[in-house]
Amino acid sequence: MTCQSISSSSHRAIGLDLMRISLALLIFAFHSRIHVLQCDYGLLNGFIDMGAIAMTGFFLLSGYALHLSYGKKDMSDIPSIRKFYIKRLIAILPLYYTWAIIKVILHIFEKGTAAAIEETVLLPVESLGMQSWFATLFPFSHNSGSWFISCIMVCYFVFPLLDHLTRHLKQGSKKVLIVILSAVLLYSPFVQHYFDLPSLYDNPFFRVLEFTVGILVCQLNLSQSDSSRVIAMLRKHQIGLMSVICLVVGVMAARHFRLPADYMMYNCVALPCFVSLLFSLGHHKFTLLAGWKVIPYLSGLSFPFYLSQIAAVWSGVQYGLSYTGWDNNVMRIWVSAFICFGLANIFRYAIDCPIGKYLKAKLLKE
């Protein structure tokens, strides 16, 4: 995600902006509960406790948005693929490296020599974004946050091939492929749970499958020749609203009936709801919101907002509020959100924008 966020004039993209903003807020609420602040969201606690399902939505949305941007460009030649890779790396690496350096410094400051040795060993892995390739690395270093970046880099790498192969499939074949990939995604967590295998949450293979489903949904949604009654129904805005309700209620019901607390297991609810949302939000023109510049602005902050949620923020807020005597649930939520929002703007406009502009001028002659 670069400084050139989704244009507010692109009616089709506004729905994707709204979905991206909502997912970013869900992740924030989730982090504010699982870390030291342990914020309370009342009746929504059961849903927010499983807020990591938002990452499934992000990978679906990423596949959808990339095809929306590059759907008219058949990247079958080396120059176009090279340009795509450079743009994607510029969009993610400056912020990632800045954030990683901050995390490493804080880690060494907290744990001393042992952390310094650990970070040295992991340097090549973290620098190249390979941390998600190692299933057992999740608890170490800053991989607990950077696994997403590692997985999305894999998705970016395979996107030209996936998009080229799937765009030439017949519409019926695309629907069958969505069903097959979804079946794999829904069944695999139960296999993992039954045999007590490492979590699939940061597994790049399964995240690429979600990403591919997003590509296919976009291809179907953009097709004007598809006369499927199912897709026509999914495009209705009422279905989008029902999907949100089903997502919240379904997750809370699954929690109530004690479905194992594995985030990928909850895809049995989240995946169909997110797919339905993409059909609805990606199809409708939000004419009344077209002039609202705040929407693409907030959408553009979603990635730096995610990166701003480092452990030091939660600990700092807890310490600061305890020191001032204003420590209560409402203040914990609003103060931490304000700080993360401020850090996100610094990341974006002090680092991402200037560095991205410089690298594009040098590497792409833009």
C-alpha positions as CSV (number, residue, x, y, z in Angstrom):
1,M,0.0,0.0,0.0
2,T,1.6,3.3,-1.1
3,C,0.8,6.9,-0.7
4,Q,-1.3,6.7,-3.8
5,S,-4.2,5.1,-2.0
6,I,-7.3,3.9,-3.8
7,S,-8.8,6.8,-5.6
8,S,-11.9,8.4,-4.1
9,S,-13.2,8.7,-7.6
10,S,-13.2,5.0,-8.1
11,H,-16.7,4.1,-7.0
12,R,-16.1,0.4,-7.2
13,A,-13.1,0.7,-4.9
14,I,-14.9,2.6,-2.1
15,G,-16.5,-0.6,-0.8
16,L,-13.1,-2.2,-0.6
17,D,-11.8,0.8,1.3
18,L,-14.7,0.4,3.8
19,M,-13.9,-3.3,4.2
20,R,-10.2,-2.6,4.7
21,I,-10.9,0.1,7.4
22,S,-13.3,-2.2,9.2
23,L,-10.8,-5.1,9.2
24,A,-8.0,-2.8,10.5
25,L,-10.3,-1.7,13.4
26,L,-11.1,-5.3,14.2
27,I,-7.5,-6.2,14.4
28,F,-6.8,-3.2,16.7
29,A,-9.7,-4.3,19.0
30,F,-8.3,-7.8,19.0
31,H,-4.8,-6.7,19.9
32,S,-6.1,-4.4,22.6
33,R,-7.7,-7.4,24.3
34,I,-5.0,-10.0,24.0
35,H,-2.1,-7.7,25.1
36,V,-1.6,-6.1,28.5
37,L,-4.5,-3.6,28.3
38,Q,-7.2,-6.4,28.1
39,C,-9.8,-3.9,26.9
40,D,-13.5,-4.8,27.4
41,Y,-15.9,-4.5,24.5
42,G,-18.9,-5.8,26.3
43,L,-21.2,-8.0,24.3
44,L,-18.7,-8.1,21.4
45,N,-15.9,-9.7,23.5
46,G,-16.7,-13.2,22.2
47,F,-16.3,-11.9,18.6
48,I,-13.3,-9.7,19.2
49,D,-11.5,-12.5,21.0
50,M,-11.5,-14.2,17.6
51,G,-10.6,-11.0,15.8
52,A,-7.6,-12.6,14.1
53,I,-10.1,-13.9,11.5
54,A,-9.8,-10.5,10.0
55,M,-6.5,-11.6,8.5
56,T,-8.4,-14.0,6.3
57,G,-10.4,-11.0,5.1
58,F,-7.2,-9.1,4.4
59,F,-5.7,-11.9,2.2
60,L,-9.0,-12.2,0.3
61,L,-9.2,-8.5,-0.1
62,S,-5.6,-8.3,-1.3
63,G,-6.2,-10.8,-4.1
64,Y,-9.3,-9.0,-5.1
65,A,-7.7,-5.5,-5.0
66,L,-4.7,-6.6,-7.0
67,H,-6.7,-8.1,-9.8
68,L,-8.9,-5.0,-9.8
69,S,-5.7,-2.9,-10.3
70,Y,-4.0,-5.2,-12.8
71,G,-6.9,-7.0,-14.4
72,K,-6.5,-5.3,-17.7
73,K,-2.8,-6.0,-17.8
74,D,-1.9,-9.5,-18.8
75,M,1.5,-9.7,-17.2
76,S,3.1,-12.3,-19.4
77,D,6.3,-10.5,-20.3
78,I,9.4,-9.8,-18.1
79,P,9.2,-6.0,-18.1
80,S,5.7,-5.8,-16.8
81,I,6.3,-8.5,-14.2
82,R,9.5,-6.7,-13.1
83,K,7.6,-3.4,-12.8
84,F,4.9,-5.1,-10.7
85,Y,7.4,-6.6,-8.3
86,I,9.3,-3.3,-7.9
87,K,6.0,-1.5,-7.1
88,R,4.9,-4.1,-4.6
89,L,8.3,-4.1,-2.8
90,I,8.3,-0.3,-2.7
91,A,4.8,-0.5,-1.2
92,I,5.8,-2.7,1.7
93,L,9.6,-2.9,2.4
94,P,10.4,0.7,3.6
95,L,7.7,0.5,6.4
96,Y,8.5,-3.1,7.2
97,Y,12.3,-2.5,7.6
98,T,11.6,0.7,9.7
99,W,9.2,-1.2,11.9
100,A,11.5,-4.2,12.2
101,I,14.4,-2.1,13.3
102,I,12.2,-0.6,16.0
103,K,11.1,-4.0,17.2
104,V,14.6,-5.4,17.2
105,I,15.9,-2.5,19.3
106,L,13.0,-2.9,21.8
107,H,13.6,-6.6,22.0
108,I,17.4,-6.2,22.7
109,F,16.7,-3.4,25.2
110,E,14.2,-5.7,27.0
111,K,16.2,-9.0,27.0
112,G,19.8,-8.0,26.4
113,T,22.5,-10.2,25.0
114,A,20.3,-13.3,24.4
115,A,18.0,-11.2,22.2
116,A,21.0,-9.7,20.3
117,I,22.2,-13.2,19.4
118,E,18.7,-14.3,18.5
119,E,18.2,-11.3,16.2
120,T,21.6,-11.9,14.5
121,V,20.7,-15.5,13.7
122,L,17.3,-14.4,12.3
123,L,18.6,-11.4,10.4
124,P,18.7,-13.1,6.9
125,V,15.4,-14.8,7.5
126,E,13.6,-11.6,8.6
127,S,15.3,-9.4,6.0
128,L,14.1,-11.6,3.1
129,G,10.6,-12.0,4.6
130,M,11.0,-15.8,5.0
131,Q,9.8,-16.0,8.6
132,S,6.5,-17.6,7.8
133,W,8.3,-20.4,6.0
134,F,9.3,-21.7,9.4
135,A,6.2,-22.9,11.2
136,T,7.8,-22.8,14.7
137,L,9.3,-19.3,14.4
138,F,6.1,-17.6,15.3
139,P,6.9,-17.0,19.0
140,F,10.4,-15.6,18.3
141,S,11.6,-12.1,17.6
142,H,9.0,-9.9,15.9
143,N,7.6,-12.7,13.8
144,S,4.4,-12.5,15.9
145,G,3.6,-9.4,13.8
146,S,5.7,-9.7,10.7
147,W,4.3,-13.1,9.6
148,F,1.6,-11.2,7.7
149,I,4.3,-9.3,5.7
150,S,6.1,-12.5,5.0
151,C,2.9,-14.2,3.7
152,I,1.8,-11.2,1.7
153,M,5.2,-11.1,0.0
154,V,4.7,-14.7,-1.1
155,C,1.3,-13.7,-2.4
156,Y,2.8,-10.8,-4.4
157,F,5.5,-13.1,-5.8
158,V,3.0,-15.6,-7.2
159,F,0.3,-13.1,-8.3
160,P,1.4,-12.7,-11.9
161,L,1.3,-16.5,-12.4
162,L,-2.0,-16.9,-10.6
163,D,-3.7,-14.1,-12.4
164,H,-2.4,-15.2,-15.8
165,L,-3.6,-18.8,-15.3
166,T,-7.0,-18.0,-13.8
167,R,-8.1,-15.2,-16.1
168,H,-8.3,-17.6,-19.0
169,L,-10.6,-20.1,-17.2
170,K,-14.2,-20.3,-18.0
171,Q,-16.6,-18.8,-15.5
172,G,-17.9,-22.2,-14.4
173,S,-14.4,-23.4,-13.8
174,K,-13.6,-20.4,-11.7
175,K,-16.6,-21.1,-9.5
176,V,-15.6,-24.8,-9.1
177,L,-12.1,-23.7,-8.2
178,I,-13.4,-21.3,-5.5
179,V,-15.4,-24.2,-4.0
180,I,-12.4,-26.5,-4.1
181,L,-10.0,-24.0,-2.6
182,S,-12.5,-23.1,0.1
183,A,-13.1,-26.7,0.9
184,V,-9.3,-27.1,1.5
185,L,-9.2,-24.0,3.6
186,L,-12.1,-25.2,5.8
187,Y,-11.1,-28.8,6.2
188,S,-7.3,-28.3,6.9
189,P,-7.7,-26.7,10.3
190,F,-9.6,-29.8,11.5
191,V,-6.8,-32.0,10.3
192,Q,-4.3,-29.7,12.1
193,H,-6.4,-29.9,15.3
194,Y,-6.9,-33.7,15.2
195,F,-3.2,-34.5,14.8
196,D,-2.1,-31.5,17.0
197,L,0.1,-30.0,14.3
198,P,1.6,-26.5,14.3
199,S,-1.0,-23.8,13.6
200,L,-1.9,-22.9,10.0
201,Y,-2.4,-19.3,11.0
202,D,1.0,-18.0,9.6
203,N,1.3,-20.7,6.9
204,P,2.0,-19.0,3.6
205,F,0.4,-21.9,1.6
206,F,-3.0,-21.5,3.1
207,R,-2.8,-17.7,2.9
208,V,-2.0,-17.9,-0.8
209,L,-5.1,-20.1,-1.2
210,E,-7.2,-17.3,0.4
211,F,-5.4,-14.7,-1.8
212,T,-6.3,-16.8,-4.9
213,V,-9.9,-17.0,-3.9
214,G,-9.9,-13.2,-3.7
215,I,-8.5,-13.0,-7.3
216,L,-11.2,-15.4,-8.6
217,V,-14.0,-13.5,-6.8
218,C,-12.9,-10.3,-8.4
219,Q,-12.7,-11.9,-11.9
220,L,-16.3,-13.2,-11.4
221,N,-17.5,-9.9,-10.0
222,L,-16.1,-7.9,-12.9
223,S,-17.6,-10.2,-15.5
224,Q,-20.6,-8.6,-17.2
225,S,-21.4,-11.8,-19.1
226,D,-22.1,-13.9,-16.0
227,S,-25.8,-14.5,-15.6
228,S,-25.6,-16.8,-12.5
229,R,-28.4,-16.2,-10.1
230,V,-26.2,-16.9,-7.1
231,I,-23.7,-14.2,-8.1
232,A,-26.5,-11.8,-8.8
233,M,-27.9,-12.4,-5.3
234,L,-24.5,-12.1,-3.7
235,R,-24.0,-8.7,-5.3
236,K,-27.1,-7.2,-3.5
237,H,-26.2,-4.7,-0.7
238,Q,-28.7,-6.5,1.6
239,I,-26.6,-9.6,1.3
240,G,-23.5,-7.6,2.4
241,L,-25.2,-6.4,5.5
242,M,-26.5,-9.9,6.3
243,S,-22.9,-11.2,5.8
244,V,-21.6,-8.8,8.5
245,I,-24.4,-9.9,10.9
246,C,-23.8,-13.6,10.2
247,L,-20.0,-13.1,10.7
248,V,-20.5,-11.6,14.2
249,V,-23.3,-13.8,15.3
250,G,-21.7,-16.9,13.8
251,V,-18.3,-16.4,15.5
252,M,-20.0,-15.7,18.8
253,A,-22.2,-18.8,18.5
254,A,-19.1,-20.9,17.6
255,R,-17.4,-19.6,20.7
256,H,-20.4,-20.3,22.8
257,F,-20.5,-23.9,21.6
258,R,-16.8,-24.2,22.3
259,L,-15.3,-24.6,18.9
260,P,-11.6,-25.0,19.5
261,A,-10.0,-21.6,19.9
262,D,-8.0,-21.8,16.6
263,Y,-8.4,-18.8,14.4
264,M,-8.3,-20.8,11.2
265,M,-11.0,-23.1,12.5
266,Y,-13.3,-20.1,12.6
267,N,-13.0,-19.8,8.8
268,C,-16.0,-22.1,8.6
269,V,-17.9,-18.9,9.5
270,A,-15.5,-16.1,8.3
271,L,-14.6,-17.4,4.8
272,P,-18.1,-17.5,3.3
273,C,-19.0,-14.2,5.0
274,F,-15.9,-12.5,3.6
275,V,-16.4,-13.9,0.1
276,S,-20.0,-12.7,0.2
277,L,-18.9,-9.3,1.4
278,L,-16.4,-9.0,-1.5
279,F,-19.1,-9.8,-4.0
280,S,-21.4,-7.1,-2.5
281,L,-18.9,-4.3,-1.7
282,G,-16.9,-4.8,-4.8
283,H,-19.9,-4.6,-7.1
284,H,-21.8,-1.6,-5.8
285,K,-21.0,2.0,-6.6
286,F,-21.0,4.1,-3.5
287,T,-22.0,7.3,-5.2
288,L,-22.9,9.2,-2.1
289,L,-19.4,8.5,-0.6
290,A,-17.4,9.3,-3.7
291,G,-16.4,12.7,-2.5
292,W,-15.4,11.6,1.0
293,K,-11.6,11.9,1.0
294,V,-11.4,10.6,4.5
295,I,-12.3,7.1,3.3
296,P,-9.3,6.6,1.0
297,Y,-7.1,8.4,3.6
298,L,-8.1,5.9,6.4
299,S,-7.8,3.0,4.0
300,G,-4.3,4.1,3.1
301,L,-3.4,4.1,6.8
302,S,-4.5,0.5,7.4
303,F,-1.0,-1.1,6.9
304,P,0.9,1.5,9.0
305,F,-1.9,1.3,11.6
306,Y,-1.3,-2.4,11.8
307,L,2.5,-1.9,12.2
308,S,1.9,0.8,14.9
309,Q,0.4,-1.8,17.2
310,I,3.7,-2.8,18.9
311,A,3.9,-4.1,22.4
312,A,5.5,-0.9,23.7
313,V,2.3,1.0,22.9
314,W,0.1,-1.2,25.0
315,S,2.6,-1.3,27.9
316,G,3.2,2.5,27.6
317,V,-0.6,3.3,27.7
318,Q,-1.0,1.0,30.7
319,Y,1.9,2.7,32.6
320,G,0.8,6.2,31.6
321,L,-2.8,5.8,32.6
322,S,-1.9,4.1,35.9
323,Y,0.5,7.0,36.7
324,T,-2.1,9.7,36.0
325,G,-4.9,7.9,37.8
326,W,-7.1,7.8,34.7
327,D,-6.8,4.1,34.1
328,N,-10.2,2.8,33.0
329,N,-11.5,0.8,30.1
330,V,-12.7,3.7,27.9
331,M,-9.4,5.6,28.3
332,R,-7.4,2.5,27.5
333,I,-9.2,2.1,24.2
334,W,-9.2,5.7,23.1
335,V,-5.7,6.6,24.2
336,S,-4.2,3.5,22.6
337,A,-6.2,4.1,19.4
338,F,-5.0,7.7,19.3
339,I,-1.4,6.8,19.8
340,C,-1.6,4.1,17.1
341,F,-3.3,6.5,14.8
342,G,-0.6,9.1,15.3
343,L,2.2,6.5,14.8
344,A,0.5,5.3,11.6
345,N,0.5,8.9,10.2
346,I,4.2,9.2,11.0
347,F,5.0,5.9,9.4
348,R,3.0,6.8,6.3
349,Y,3.9,10.5,5.7
350,A,7.4,10.6,7.2
351,I,8.7,7.3,5.9
352,D,6.4,5.6,3.3
353,C,5.6,8.6,1.1
354,P,9.0,10.2,0.7
355,I,10.9,6.9,0.4
356,G,8.3,5.4,-1.9
357,K,8.4,8.5,-4.1
358,Y,12.2,8.5,-4.2
359,L,12.5,4.8,-5.1
360,K,9.8,5.1,-7.8
361,A,11.7,8.0,-9.4
362,K,14.9,6.0,-9.3
363,L,13.7,2.5,-10.2
364,L,10.6,3.2,-12.3
365,K,11.4,6.6,-13.7
366,E,8.1,7.9,-12.4
